[in-house]
Amino acid sequence: ADGIAEPDLQGLALLGADYLIAPKSLNLQGGEQDDHSPPRPIATDAHLLELNTAYPAAWVTYDWEATQPITTHSYRELDALSERIFYPNNSFRDFSNWTFWETSQPREPSHPELAAAPVKIIQRKVGYLQLATHLDAPGLLIVNQGYAPGWKAKVWNLANTLPQTHEVHRGNRVMQAIWLEPGDHTVELIYQPTSFLLGLIISFLTWTTLTILFIRHGIKYRKPNFR
């Protein structure tokens, strides 16, 4: 092998990636064959993979691990934390109904056995997202876009005629998590940063770090081409 790790398709799919442009030498075997459609050549040395397991733009989970917000800046500690969150037992975790939730008010899940609830995207544009969902129990709305200071959440439900402000937490290290009670909800997310540039930098660095982790953690390696 040339020592270059192949990208982890499940990790990229968690970030919402639908397609991957890859060299034809990409070596995917075993279970990863089921994660994408047959490669389509797009150049003499590259092909296009359509990922079958991309996560949606948003969903609701009823199970989580809650912890105080992570404040360490140690690369070693953050790397170990990411390994524990994303690769327990050396395999990629299923995040469809589980969240790593960073909050100053941790609470235990009351109905972790419930299946993940779907979310409808009503409107989406730069710096604004409107969603609708129904919860059967207290849970977390997970929004698959970068967490950054400056995102504000307003929530409407049948109990409130005026929107209620909700805190936007960090979920799964790079996503947004919003606590919701049971019932029907309409949620607005608006980007109103104190410092627009600072928010962009934090979001970019976090996503870049995690993407590097997924690429570095690939189990398979390219095989040498013997002629």
C-alpha positions as CSV (number, residue, x, y, z in Angstrom):
1,A,0.0,0.0,0.0
2,D,1.1,3.6,-0.5
3,G,0.1,4.6,3.0
4,I,-2.6,7.0,1.8
5,A,-5.9,6.4,3.6
6,E,-9.1,6.3,1.5
7,P,-11.8,8.7,2.5
8,D,-14.5,7.3,4.9
9,L,-17.6,7.4,2.8
10,Q,-19.9,7.1,5.9
11,G,-18.2,10.1,7.5
12,L,-18.6,12.2,4.3
13,A,-22.2,11.0,4.1
14,L,-22.8,12.2,7.7
15,L,-21.8,15.7,6.6
16,G,-24.4,15.5,3.8
17,A,-22.2,14.8,0.9
18,D,-24.2,13.3,-2.0
19,Y,-21.3,12.9,-4.5
20,L,-17.6,12.2,-4.4
21,I,-15.1,12.8,-7.3
22,A,-12.4,10.2,-6.8
23,P,-9.4,8.8,-8.7
24,K,-10.0,5.5,-10.5
25,S,-7.4,4.0,-8.3
26,L,-9.7,4.4,-5.3
27,N,-10.0,1.0,-3.6
28,L,-13.4,0.3,-2.1
29,Q,-14.2,-3.2,-1.0
30,G,-16.6,-5.0,1.3
31,G,-19.4,-3.1,2.9
32,E,-18.4,0.2,1.3
33,Q,-19.6,-1.1,-2.1
34,D,-23.1,-0.7,-0.7
35,D,-22.5,3.0,0.3
36,H,-22.4,4.3,-3.3
37,S,-23.8,3.7,-6.8
38,P,-21.5,2.2,-9.5
39,P,-18.7,4.7,-10.4
40,R,-19.3,6.8,-13.5
41,P,-16.2,7.9,-15.4
42,I,-16.0,11.7,-15.8
43,A,-12.3,11.9,-16.9
44,T,-9.5,9.6,-18.0
45,D,-8.3,9.3,-14.4
46,A,-11.4,10.1,-12.3
47,H,-14.9,8.9,-11.7
48,L,-18.0,10.1,-9.9
49,L,-19.5,8.2,-6.9
50,E,-23.1,8.9,-5.8
51,L,-23.4,8.2,-2.1
52,N,-26.5,6.2,-1.0
53,T,-26.2,7.0,2.7
54,A,-26.1,10.8,2.8
55,Y,-27.8,12.1,5.9
56,P,-30.7,14.6,5.5
57,A,-30.6,18.4,6.1
58,A,-32.3,17.9,9.5
59,W,-33.8,15.2,11.6
60,V,-35.0,14.6,15.2
61,T,-33.3,12.2,17.7
62,Y,-34.6,10.9,21.0
63,D,-31.3,9.4,22.2
64,W,-28.1,11.3,23.1
65,E,-25.1,11.6,25.3
66,A,-25.2,15.0,27.0
67,T,-22.1,16.8,28.3
68,Q,-21.0,20.3,29.3
69,P,-19.6,22.2,26.3
70,I,-16.1,21.1,25.3
71,T,-13.6,23.9,26.0
72,T,-10.3,22.3,25.4
73,H,-8.1,23.5,22.6
74,S,-5.6,20.5,22.8
75,Y,-5.4,18.8,19.5
76,R,-4.6,15.5,21.2
77,E,-7.7,15.7,23.4
78,L,-10.0,16.8,20.6
79,D,-8.7,14.0,18.4
80,A,-9.3,11.4,21.1
81,L,-12.8,12.8,21.6
82,S,-13.6,12.7,17.9
83,E,-12.4,9.1,17.8
84,R,-14.7,8.2,20.7
85,I,-17.7,10.0,19.2
86,F,-17.4,8.9,15.6
87,Y,-15.6,5.6,15.7
88,P,-16.6,3.6,18.8
89,N,-15.2,0.1,18.6
90,N,-13.3,1.1,15.4
91,S,-16.5,1.3,13.3
92,F,-18.5,4.4,12.2
93,R,-21.4,5.3,14.5
94,D,-25.0,5.5,13.3
95,F,-26.1,9.0,14.1
96,S,-29.6,8.6,12.7
97,N,-31.0,8.5,16.3
98,W,-28.2,9.4,18.5
99,T,-26.5,12.7,19.2
100,F,-23.4,13.9,21.1
101,W,-25.0,17.0,22.7
102,E,-23.0,19.8,24.3
103,T,-25.1,21.8,26.7
104,S,-24.8,23.7,29.9
105,Q,-28.0,22.0,31.1
106,P,-27.5,18.3,30.4
107,R,-30.6,16.0,30.7
108,E,-31.2,12.3,30.2
109,P,-33.2,11.0,27.2
110,S,-36.7,9.9,28.3
111,H,-37.6,7.7,25.3
112,P,-34.4,6.6,23.5
113,E,-36.3,3.7,22.0
114,L,-38.3,6.0,19.7
115,A,-37.4,6.1,16.0
116,A,-36.0,9.3,14.6
117,A,-38.6,11.8,13.5
118,P,-38.5,13.4,10.0
119,V,-38.2,17.1,9.4
120,K,-39.7,19.1,6.6
121,I,-37.6,22.0,5.1
122,I,-40.0,24.8,4.4
123,Q,-37.6,27.5,3.3
124,R,-33.8,27.7,2.9
125,K,-31.6,30.6,1.9
126,V,-28.3,32.1,3.0
127,G,-28.3,32.7,6.7
128,Y,-31.9,31.5,7.1
129,L,-33.7,28.1,7.5
130,Q,-37.3,27.3,8.3
131,L,-38.3,23.8,9.3
132,A,-41.4,21.9,10.6
133,T,-41.5,18.7,12.6
134,H,-43.5,16.7,15.1
135,L,-42.1,15.1,18.3
136,D,-43.7,12.3,20.3
137,A,-41.4,12.9,23.3
138,P,-38.7,15.5,24.3
139,G,-35.9,15.4,21.8
140,L,-33.2,17.2,19.8
141,L,-33.7,18.8,16.4
142,I,-30.4,18.2,14.6
143,V,-29.6,20.6,11.7
144,N,-26.9,19.4,9.4
145,Q,-25.1,22.7,8.9
146,G,-22.1,24.0,10.7
147,Y,-22.4,25.1,14.3
148,A,-21.1,28.7,14.8
149,P,-21.9,31.4,17.3
150,G,-24.5,33.8,15.9
151,W,-27.2,31.3,14.9
152,K,-30.5,32.1,16.7
153,A,-33.5,29.8,16.9
154,K,-37.2,30.9,17.1
155,V,-39.8,28.2,17.8
156,W,-43.6,28.2,17.3
157,N,-45.9,25.5,18.6
158,L,-49.5,25.2,19.6
159,A,-48.8,26.3,23.1
160,N,-47.3,29.7,22.0
161,T,-48.8,32.4,19.9
162,L,-45.5,34.2,19.8
163,P,-42.2,32.6,18.9
164,Q,-40.0,31.4,21.7
165,T,-36.2,31.9,21.6
166,H,-34.3,28.6,21.9
167,E,-30.6,28.1,22.4
168,V,-28.7,26.6,19.5
169,H,-26.3,24.0,20.9
170,R,-23.4,22.1,19.4
171,G,-24.4,18.6,18.3
172,N,-22.1,15.9,17.0
173,R,-19.3,18.5,17.2
174,V,-20.1,20.2,13.9
175,M,-23.9,20.4,13.7
176,Q,-26.7,22.4,15.4
177,A,-28.9,20.9,18.1
178,I,-32.1,22.5,19.4
179,W,-34.1,21.1,22.4
180,L,-37.8,20.7,21.6
181,E,-40.7,19.5,23.7
182,P,-43.3,17.0,22.4
183,G,-45.8,18.4,19.7
184,D,-45.8,20.2,16.4
185,H,-43.1,22.8,15.9
186,T,-42.1,25.4,13.3
187,V,-38.5,26.4,13.8
188,E,-36.7,29.4,12.3
189,L,-32.9,29.5,12.3
190,I,-31.4,33.0,11.6
191,Y,-27.7,33.8,11.4
192,Q,-27.1,37.0,13.4
193,P,-23.4,36.8,14.4
194,T,-21.7,39.3,16.7
195,S,-18.8,38.9,14.3
196,F,-19.6,37.4,10.9
197,L,-16.0,36.7,10.2
198,L,-15.3,35.0,13.5
199,G,-18.3,32.7,13.0
200,L,-17.2,31.7,9.5
201,I,-13.7,31.0,10.7
202,I,-14.9,28.8,13.6
203,S,-17.3,26.9,11.3
204,F,-14.7,26.4,8.6
205,L,-12.0,25.2,10.9
206,T,-14.3,22.7,12.7
207,W,-15.6,21.2,9.5
208,T,-12.1,21.0,8.0
209,T,-10.8,19.3,11.1
210,L,-13.6,16.7,11.0
211,T,-13.2,16.1,7.3
212,I,-9.5,15.5,7.7
213,L,-10.4,13.0,10.5
214,F,-12.7,11.1,8.2
215,I,-10.1,11.0,5.4
216,R,-7.3,10.0,7.7
217,H,-9.4,7.3,9.4
218,G,-10.2,5.4,6.2
219,I,-9.6,1.7,6.8
220,K,-8.6,0.8,3.3
221,Y,-5.5,1.9,1.5
222,R,-4.7,2.2,-2.2
223,K,-2.9,-0.9,-3.5
224,P,0.3,-0.4,-5.5
225,N,-0.1,-0.8,-9.3
226,F,2.3,-3.5,-10.3
227,R,3.0,-3.7,-14.0
